[in-house]
Amino acid sequence: MRDWRYTEQFKLEAVRQVTERGFKTKEVSQRLGISSKSLYLWVKQSKEGVSQGNTDRQEIARLKNELKRVQEERDILKKAAAYFAKASG
């Protein structure tokens, strides 16, 4: 059977049975009627996806911190501009 015939939900559930529930890959593949090779590939892809997800979360956290810093700087500059406009006017 071809890999594209399975939905993402089916693949995720098959991978979870191996990675989270501790079933053996061979057992899960036999029970679900898929090749062990396909399941091994899905597990590998899932682990690679987790690594990428962690990297993405770190980048998002970094960008949020930078945004907060820039917004604070902007607020300070707005107050300074208003103060000097009032003082000179």
Secondary structure, DSSP 8 states (H G I E B T S, - for coil): --GGGS-HHHHHHHHHHHHTS---HHHHHHHHT--HHHHHHHHHHHHHHHHHHHHHHHHHHHHHHHHHHHHHHHHHHHHHHHHHHHHH-
